[in-house]
Amino acid sequence: MNIGIIGLGLMGGSIAKALRKYDIAKKIYGFTRSQTTAKEIKKLNLVDEILSLEELKEKSDLIILAIPVDSILAMMNDLKDISQNTSIIDFGSTKSIIVENIPKCIRKNFIAAHPMTGNEKFGPKAAINDLYEGKTIVLCDLEQNDDYHIKKVYKIFQKIGMRIIRMNSKEHDIHACYMSHLPHLISFSLANTVMSKEDPKSIIALAAGGFKDMSRVAKSSPQMWTDIFRQNKDNLLSSLNLFEEHIQNIKSMLENDDYDKMNDWMKKANSLHKIL
């Protein structure tokens, strides 16, 4: 099949590499509004051809939207005229808002998905091999999709070697909040806390593995994560309230020199990695 990718940064560029590696696509097309980005995509040989949006819609059997959620929402009307046989899949980080805004005329075509993978890098140069292999992809609200499109999408991700999970979009947004959105917010907070207290020379001299691991995702795109935090605001506020309870709890243990309780508290945290 011919596959069109809109957005060829980390996620889109890496899926292009996977499609080529596993010989899934006859042709891989790309679309970008930026001429600078188009030149970079061509230089990296991420796709076979850069097309206009209209050409990509006409020639693609499957369209992948690997762009931020706000951009996906803005593009909905442009996709209304696709063929009934053209499948659409989005890689947005929040799902409810996307599902709620899919036009009825393409609802059966449009599969809401979230690959549970990525890193803090962005742009075409961030595209890497093997980003998707062995990872989980969540497909949401499939009861609203036509079997023809579901089977097509399953075939692609199974061939890449991904674990497929079906989930309600609202449940997805809650789980994604705790597994991804809250950790990113904490990482940004940690980075700002340290920068407000320590001078750059001390940070360079003393920052070790623990700090680097926890602050790594604070290098992520501020614009992208501002959008994600806004889109999943209610779930994020709920998770922050719970996190604040734990911070107050450990603060109380320190104030009261209750180190036995603190030890038990950390042992409970250790048990998470028996699950992971």
C-alpha positions as YAML, in Angstrom:
chain: A
units: angstrom
residues:
- id: 1
  name: MET
  ca: [0.00, 0.00, 0.00]
- id: 2
  name: ASN
  ca: [1.00, 3.66, -0.36]
- id: 3
  name: ILE
  ca: [1.37, 5.44, 2.97]
- id: 4
  name: GLY
  ca: [1.36, 9.19, 3.53]
- id: 5
  name: ILE
  ca: [2.88, 10.74, 6.65]
- id: 6
  name: ILE
  ca: [2.01, 14.23, 7.83]
- id: 7
  name: GLY
  ca: [4.64, 15.37, 10.30]
- id: 8
  name: LEU
  ca: [8.12, 13.90, 9.89]
- id: 9
  name: GLY
  ca: [9.79, 14.60, 13.21]
- id: 10
  name: LEU
  ca: [10.74, 11.98, 15.79]
- id: 11
  name: MET
  ca: [7.49, 10.00, 15.56]
- id: 12
  name: GLY
  ca: [6.71, 10.46, 11.87]
- id: 13
  name: GLY
  ca: [10.29, 10.09, 10.68]
- id: 14
  name: SER
  ca: [10.81, 6.98, 12.79]
- id: 15
  name: ILE
  ca: [7.62, 5.32, 11.52]
- id: 16
  name: ALA
  ca: [8.81, 6.07, 7.96]
- id: 17
  name: LYS
  ca: [12.04, 4.23, 8.76]
- id: 18
  name: ALA
  ca: [10.07, 1.27, 10.20]
- id: 19
  name: LEU
  ca: [7.76, 1.09, 7.17]
- id: 20
  name: ARG
  ca: [10.77, 0.95, 4.87]
- id: 21
  name: LYS
  ca: [12.67, -1.55, 7.04]
- id: 22
  name: TYR
  ca: [9.79, -4.05, 7.05]
- id: 23
  name: ASP
  ca: [8.85, -3.41, 3.42]
- id: 24
  name: ILE
  ca: [5.30, -2.45, 4.42]
- id: 25
  name: ALA
  ca: [4.75, 0.42, 2.00]
- id: 26
  name: LYS
  ca: [4.99, 0.44, -1.76]
- id: 27
  name: LYS
  ca: [5.56, 4.20, -1.59]
- id: 28
  name: ILE
  ca: [6.03, 6.51, 1.40]
- id: 29
  name: TYR
  ca: [4.86, 10.08, 0.90]
- id: 30
  name: GLY
  ca: [5.39, 13.07, 3.16]
- id: 31
  name: PHE
  ca: [3.75, 16.45, 3.67]
- id: 32
  name: THR
  ca: [5.05, 19.56, 5.40]
- id: 33
  name: ARG
  ca: [4.18, 23.24, 5.09]
- id: 34
  name: SER
  ca: [7.80, 24.28, 5.73]
- id: 35
  name: GLN
  ca: [10.20, 24.41, 2.78]
- id: 36
  name: THR
  ca: [13.15, 24.25, 5.19]
- id: 37
  name: THR
  ca: [11.76, 21.09, 6.78]
- id: 38
  name: ALA
  ca: [11.03, 19.63, 3.33]
- id: 39
  name: LYS
  ca: [14.68, 20.06, 2.33]
- id: 40
  name: GLU
  ca: [15.79, 18.38, 5.55]
- id: 41
  name: ILE
  ca: [13.40, 15.45, 4.99]
- id: 42
  name: LYS
  ca: [14.71, 14.96, 1.45]
- id: 43
  name: LYS
  ca: [18.32, 15.13, 2.63]
- id: 44
  name: LEU
  ca: [17.62, 12.44, 5.25]
- id: 45
  name: ASN
  ca: [15.74, 10.33, 2.67]
- id: 46
  name: LEU
  ca: [12.86, 9.74, 5.06]
- id: 47
  name: VAL
  ca: [10.21, 9.46, 2.33]
- id: 48
  name: ASP
  ca: [10.07, 8.66, -1.37]
- id: 49
  name: GLU
  ca: [8.41, 11.93, -2.26]
- id: 50
  name: ILE
  ca: [7.17, 15.17, -0.68]
- id: 51
  name: LEU
  ca: [3.65, 15.96, -1.93]
- id: 52
  name: SER
  ca: [1.04, 18.64, -1.50]
- id: 53
  name: LEU
  ca: [-1.74, 17.74, 0.93]
- id: 54
  name: GLU
  ca: [-4.21, 17.15, -1.91]
- id: 55
  name: GLU
  ca: [-1.77, 14.86, -3.74]
- id: 56
  name: LEU
  ca: [-0.99, 12.93, -0.56]
- id: 57
  name: LYS
  ca: [-4.70, 12.36, 0.15]
- id: 58
  name: GLU
  ca: [-5.30, 11.17, -3.41]
- id: 59
  name: LYS
  ca: [-2.33, 8.77, -3.59]
- id: 60
  name: SER
  ca: [-2.29, 7.32, -0.05]
- id: 61
  name: ASP
  ca: [-4.10, 4.18, 1.12]
- id: 62
  name: LEU
  ca: [-3.23, 5.10, 4.71]
- id: 63
  name: ILE
  ca: [-2.47, 8.52, 6.17]
- id: 64
  name: ILE
  ca: [-0.53, 8.85, 9.43]
- id: 65
  name: LEU
  ca: [-0.89, 12.10, 11.39]
- id: 66
  name: ALA
  ca: [2.31, 12.40, 13.41]
- id: 67
  name: ILE
  ca: [1.73, 16.01, 14.42]
- id: 68
  name: PRO
  ca: [0.68, 17.73, 17.68]
- id: 69
  name: VAL
  ca: [-2.93, 17.33, 18.80]
- id: 70
  name: ASP
  ca: [-3.86, 20.95, 18.01]
- id: 71
  name: SER
  ca: [-2.54, 20.49, 14.47]
- id: 72
  name: ILE
  ca: [-4.55, 17.25, 14.11]
- id: 73
  name: LEU
  ca: [-7.72, 19.09, 15.15]
- id: 74
  name: ALA
  ca: [-6.98, 21.92, 12.72]
- id: 75
  name: MET
  ca: [-6.56, 19.42, 9.87]
- id: 76
  name: MET
  ca: [-9.83, 17.53, 10.40]
- id: 77
  name: ASN
  ca: [-11.79, 19.52, 7.81]
- id: 78
  name: ASP
  ca: [-9.05, 19.01, 5.22]
- id: 79
  name: LEU
  ca: [-9.53, 15.24, 5.50]
- id: 80
  name: LYS
  ca: [-13.30, 15.13, 4.99]
- id: 81
  name: ASP
  ca: [-13.03, 14.35, 1.29]
- id: 82
  name: ILE
  ca: [-10.79, 11.27, 1.48]
- id: 83
  name: SER
  ca: [-11.83, 8.00, -0.15]
- id: 84
  name: GLN
  ca: [-13.90, 5.54, 1.90]
- id: 85
  name: ASN
  ca: [-10.98, 3.10, 1.46]
- id: 86
  name: THR
  ca: [-8.35, 5.47, 2.83]
- id: 87
  name: SER
  ca: [-7.47, 4.85, 6.47]
- id: 88
  name: ILE
  ca: [-6.31, 7.59, 8.83]
- id: 89
  name: ILE
  ca: [-4.39, 7.05, 12.04]
- id: 90
  name: ASP
  ca: [-3.19, 9.74, 14.42]
- id: 91
  name: PHE
  ca: [-0.34, 9.57, 16.95]
- id: 92
  name: GLY
  ca: [-1.63, 12.30, 19.28]
- id: 93
  name: SER
  ca: [-0.73, 12.15, 22.98]
- id: 94
  name: THR
  ca: [-4.29, 12.80, 24.16]
- id: 95
  name: LYS
  ca: [-7.20, 10.91, 22.62]
- id: 96
  name: SER
  ca: [-10.58, 12.10, 23.95]
- id: 97
  name: ILE
  ca: [-10.37, 15.53, 22.38]
- id: 98
  name: ILE
  ca: [-9.43, 13.98, 19.03]
- id: 99
  name: VAL
  ca: [-12.19, 11.37, 19.07]
- id: 100
  name: GLU
  ca: [-14.77, 13.99, 20.00]
- id: 101
  name: ASN
  ca: [-13.79, 16.15, 17.01]
- id: 102
  name: ILE
  ca: [-13.53, 13.59, 14.20]
- id: 103
  name: PRO
  ca: [-16.05, 14.54, 11.47]
- id: 104
  name: LYS
  ca: [-18.84, 11.96, 11.15]
- id: 105
  name: CYS
  ca: [-18.13, 11.44, 7.46]
- id: 106
  name: ILE
  ca: [-14.67, 9.99, 8.21]
- id: 107
  name: ARG
  ca: [-15.26, 8.48, 11.67]
- id: 108
  name: LYS
  ca: [-15.14, 4.91, 10.34]
- id: 109
  name: ASN
  ca: [-11.82, 5.66, 8.61]
- id: 110
  name: PHE
  ca: [-10.14, 7.47, 11.50]
- id: 111
  name: ILE
  ca: [-8.35, 5.34, 14.10]
- id: 112
  name: ALA
  ca: [-7.19, 7.16, 17.23]
- id: 113
  name: ALA
  ca: [-3.85, 5.74, 18.39]
- id: 114
  name: HIS
  ca: [-0.99, 6.51, 20.74]
- id: 115
  name: PRO
  ca: [2.38, 4.76, 20.40]
- id: 116
  name: MET
  ca: [3.87, 4.51, 23.90]
- id: 117
  name: THR
  ca: [7.38, 5.45, 22.88]
- id: 118
  name: GLY
  ca: [9.49, 8.51, 22.15]
- id: 119
  name: ASN
  ca: [12.16, 10.73, 23.64]
- id: 120
  name: GLU
  ca: [12.83, 14.39, 24.27]
- id: 121
  name: LYS
  ca: [14.14, 15.13, 20.74]
- id: 122
  name: PHE
  ca: [12.13, 16.58, 17.87]
- id: 123
  name: GLY
  ca: [12.43, 17.50, 14.20]
- id: 124
  name: PRO
  ca: [13.39, 15.31, 11.19]
- id: 125
  name: LYS
  ca: [16.91, 14.70, 12.51]
- id: 126
  name: ALA
  ca: [15.39, 13.09, 15.61]
- id: 127
  name: ALA
  ca: [14.06, 10.16, 13.53]
- id: 128
  name: ILE
  ca: [15.70, 6.90, 14.60]
- id: 129
  name: ASN
  ca: [15.65, 3.22, 13.75]
- id: 130
  name: ASP
  ca: [13.77, 0.76, 16.00]
- id: 131
  name: LEU
  ca: [11.75, 3.38, 17.91]
- id: 132
  name: TYR
  ca: [8.60, 1.28, 17.61]
- id: 133
  name: GLU
  ca: [9.81, -2.33, 17.78]
- id: 134
  name: GLY
  ca: [8.68, -4.08, 20.95]
- id: 135
  name: LYS
  ca: [6.70, -1.05, 22.11]
- id: 136
  name: THR
  ca: [2.98, -0.72, 22.89]
- id: 137
  name: ILE
  ca: [0.47, 1.12, 20.73]
- id: 138
  name: VAL
  ca: [-2.93, 1.97, 22.19]
- id: 139
  name: LEU
  ca: [-5.89, 2.01, 19.79]
- id: 140
  name: CYS
  ca: [-8.92, 3.84, 21.16]
- id: 141
  name: ASP
  ca: [-12.67, 3.48, 20.65]
- id: 142
  name: LEU
  ca: [-12.37, 0.95, 17.82]
- id: 143
  name: GLU
  ca: [-16.07, 0.10, 18.06]
- id: 144
  name: GLN
  ca: [-16.63, 3.25, 15.99]
- id: 145
  name: ASN
  ca: [-14.29, 2.10, 13.20]
- id: 146
  name: ASP
  ca: [-14.92, -0.08, 10.17]
- id: 147
  name: ASP
  ca: [-13.27, -3.54, 10.27]
- id: 148
  name: TYR
  ca: [-11.57, -2.85, 6.94]
- id: 149
  name: HIS
  ca: [-9.55, -0.01, 8.49]
- id: 150
  name: ILE
  ca: [-8.91, -1.84, 11.78]
- id: 151
  name: LYS
  ca: [-7.45, -4.87, 9.99]
- id: 152
  name: LYS
  ca: [-5.20, -2.65, 7.86]
- id: 153
  name: VAL
  ca: [-3.80, -0.89, 10.92]
- id: 154
  name: TYR
  ca: [-3.37, -4.13, 12.89]
- id: 155
  name: LYS
  ca: [-1.40, -5.65, 10.01]
- id: 156
  name: ILE
  ca: [1.04, -2.73, 9.93]
- id: 157
  name: PHE
  ca: [1.80, -2.61, 13.64]
- id: 158
  name: GLN
  ca: [1.97, -6.37, 14.01]
- id: 159
  name: LYS
  ca: [4.54, -6.49, 11.22]
- id: 160
  name: ILE
  ca: [6.62, -3.81, 12.97]
- id: 161
  name: GLY
  ca: [6.49, -5.89, 16.16]
- id: 162
  name: MET
  ca: [4.35, -3.69, 18.37]
- id: 163
  name: ARG
  ca: [2.06, -4.78, 21.19]
- id: 164
  name: ILE
  ca: [-1.50, -3.63, 20.43]
- id: 165
  name: ILE
  ca: [-3.87, -2.63, 23.24]
- id: 166
  name: ARG
  ca: [-7.48, -1.53, 22.76]
- id: 167
  name: MET
  ca: [-8.74, 1.09, 25.22]
- id: 168
  name: ASN
  ca: [-11.45, 3.67, 25.79]
- id: 169
  name: SER
  ca: [-10.14, 7.15, 24.95]
- id: 170
  name: LYS
  ca: [-11.08, 8.65, 28.32]
- id: 171
  name: GLU
  ca: [-9.32, 5.82, 30.18]
- id: 172
  name: HIS
  ca: [-6.31, 6.30, 27.95]
- id: 173
  name: ASP
  ca: [-6.04, 9.99, 28.89]
- id: 174
  name: ILE
  ca: [-6.10, 9.15, 32.61]
- id: 175
  name: HIS
  ca: [-3.40, 6.47, 32.26]
- id: 176
  name: ALA
  ca: [-1.29, 8.63, 29.93]
- id: 177
  name: CYS
  ca: [-1.44, 11.41, 32.49]
- id: 178
  name: TYR
  ca: [0.13, 9.28, 35.24]
- id: 179
  name: MET
  ca: [2.59, 7.42, 32.98]
- id: 180
  name: SER
  ca: [3.76, 10.36, 30.86]
- id: 181
  name: HIS
  ca: [2.23, 13.79, 31.42]
- id: 182
  name: LEU
  ca: [2.76, 14.01, 35.20]
- id: 183
  name: PRO
  ca: [6.39, 12.76, 34.95]
- id: 184
  name: HIS
  ca: [7.12, 15.39, 32.31]
- id: 185
  name: LEU
  ca: [5.63, 18.13, 34.47]
- id: 186
  name: ILE
  ca: [7.70, 16.94, 37.47]
- id: 187
  name: SER
  ca: [10.84, 16.91, 35.32]
- id: 188
  name: PHE
  ca: [10.24, 20.51, 34.20]
- id: 189
  name: SER
  ca: [9.62, 21.46, 37.85]
- id: 190
  name: LEU
  ca: [12.83, 19.75, 39.04]
- id: 191
  name: ALA
  ca: [14.89, 21.52, 36.38]
- id: 192
  name: ASN
  ca: [13.47, 24.92, 37.33]
- id: 193
  name: THR
  ca: [13.96, 24.22, 41.06]
- id: 194
  name: VAL
  ca: [17.63, 23.41, 40.57]
- id: 195
  name: MET
  ca: [18.20, 26.34, 38.21]
- id: 196
  name: SER
  ca: [16.65, 28.76, 40.72]
- id: 197
  name: LYS
  ca: [19.04, 27.62, 43.46]
- id: 198
  name: GLU
  ca: [22.28, 26.39, 41.89]
- id: 199
  name: ASP
  ca: [24.75, 28.26, 39.70]
- id: 200
  name: PRO
  ca: [25.65, 26.73, 36.31]
- id: 201
  name: LYS
  ca: [29.19, 25.74, 37.40]
- id: 202
  name: SER
  ca: [27.83, 23.71, 40.32]
- id: 203
  name: ILE
  ca: [25.27, 22.02, 38.12]
- id: 204
  name: ILE
  ca: [27.94, 21.01, 35.60]
- id: 205
  name: ALA
  ca: [30.36, 19.84, 38.29]
- id: 206
  name: LEU
  ca: [27.98, 17.89, 40.51]
- id: 207
  name: ALA
  ca: [25.01, 16.74, 38.40]
- id: 208
  name: ALA
  ca: [25.14, 12.95, 38.36]
- id: 209
  name: GLY
  ca: [23.10, 10.09, 36.93]
- id: 210
  name: GLY
  ca: [20.03, 10.51, 39.13]
- id: 211
  name: PHE
  ca: [19.55, 14.18, 38.31]
- id: 212
  name: LYS
  ca: [20.31, 13.67, 34.62]
- id: 213
  name: ASP
  ca: [17.81, 10.80, 34.39]
- id: 214
  name: MET
  ca: [15.04, 12.74, 36.12]
- id: 215
  name: SER
  ca: [15.65, 16.00, 34.26]
- id: 216
  name: ARG
  ca: [16.25, 14.51, 30.78]
- id: 217
  name: VAL
  ca: [12.70, 14.99, 29.53]
- id: 218
  name: ALA
  ca: [12.83, 18.66, 30.59]
- id: 219
  name: LYS
  ca: [14.64, 19.11, 27.24]
- id: 220
  name: SER
  ca: [11.33, 18.36, 25.48]
- id: 221
  name: SER
  ca: [9.54, 20.93, 23.34]
- id: 222
  name: PRO
  ca: [7.84, 23.52, 25.61]
- id: 223
  name: GLN
  ca: [5.22, 24.33, 22.95]
- id: 224
  name: MET
  ca: [4.27, 20.69, 22.48]
- id: 225
  name: TRP
  ca: [4.01, 20.02, 26.21]
- id: 226
  name: THR
  ca: [2.10, 23.22, 26.91]
- id: 227
  name: ASP
  ca: [-0.50, 21.92, 24.44]
- id: 228
  name: ILE
  ca: [-0.56, 18.45, 26.03]
- id: 229
  name: PHE
  ca: [-0.94, 19.87, 29.55]
- id: 230
  name: ARG
  ca: [-3.79, 22.07, 28.36]
- id: 231
  name: GLN
  ca: [-5.54, 19.24, 26.50]
- id: 232
  name: ASN
  ca: [-5.35, 16.90, 29.52]
- id: 233
  name: LYS
  ca: [-5.76, 19.63, 32.14]
- id: 234
  name: ASP
  ca: [-8.40, 17.98, 34.35]
- id: 235
  name: ASN
  ca: [-6.58, 14.66, 34.64]
- id: 236
  name: LEU
  ca: [-3.28, 16.45, 35.23]
- id: 237
  name: LEU
  ca: [-4.73, 18.55, 38.05]
- id: 238
  name: SER
  ca: [-6.11, 15.40, 39.71]
- id: 239
  name: SER
  ca: [-2.73, 13.67, 39.46]
- id: 240
  name: LEU
  ca: [-0.97, 16.76, 40.83]
- id: 241
  name: ASN
  ca: [-3.28, 16.82, 43.86]
- id: 242
  name: LEU
  ca: [-2.37, 13.20, 44.59]
- id: 243
  name: PHE
  ca: [1.34, 13.88, 44.04]
- id: 244
  name: GLU
  ca: [1.19, 16.84, 46.43]
- id: 245
  name: GLU
  ca: [-0.29, 14.52, 49.10]
- id: 246
  name: HIS
  ca: [2.77, 12.28, 48.79]
- id: 247
  name: ILE
  ca: [5.13, 15.28, 48.94]
- id: 248
  name: GLN
  ca: [3.40, 16.52, 52.10]
- id: 249
  name: ASN
  ca: [3.61, 13.00, 53.52]
- id: 250
  name: ILE
  ca: [7.37, 12.70, 53.03]
- id: 251
  name: LYS
  ca: [7.85, 16.26, 54.28]
- id: 252
  name: SER
  ca: [6.04, 15.33, 57.51]
- id: 253
  name: MET
  ca: [8.26, 12.25, 57.95]
- id: 254
  name: LEU
  ca: [11.37, 14.44, 57.66]
- id: 255
  name: GLU
  ca: [10.04, 17.06, 60.08]
- id: 256
  name: ASN
  ca: [9.18, 14.36, 62.64]
- id: 257
  name: ASP
  ca: [12.36, 12.28, 62.13]
- id: 258
  name: ASP
  ca: [10.15, 9.31, 61.30]
- id: 259
  name: TYR
  ca: [12.76, 7.38, 59.32]
- id: 260
  name: ASP
  ca: [11.25, 3.95, 59.89]
- id: 261
  name: LYS
  ca: [8.06, 5.13, 58.24]
- id: 262
  name: MET
  ca: [10.15, 6.73, 55.48]
- id: 263
  name: ASN
  ca: [11.94, 3.45, 54.88]
- id: 264
  name: ASP
  ca: [8.63, 1.60, 54.54]
- id: 265
  name: TRP
  ca: [7.37, 4.34, 52.21]
- id: 266
  name: MET
  ca: [10.38, 3.90, 49.91]
- id: 267
  name: LYS
  ca: [10.06, 0.10, 50.00]
- id: 268
  name: LYS
  ca: [6.53, 0.48, 48.70]
- id: 269
  name: ALA
  ca: [7.89, 2.63, 45.88]
- id: 270
  name: ASN
  ca: [10.49, -0.07, 45.11]
- id: 271
  name: SER
  ca: [7.69, -2.54, 44.41]
- id: 272
  name: LEU
  ca: [6.75, -0.61, 41.26]
- id: 273
  name: HIS
  ca: [9.74, -2.11, 39.46]
- id: 274
  name: LYS
  ca: [8.53, -5.64, 40.15]
- id: 275
  name: ILE
  ca: [5.64, -4.72, 37.83]
- id: 276
  name: LEU
  ca: [7.83, -2.91, 35.27]
...
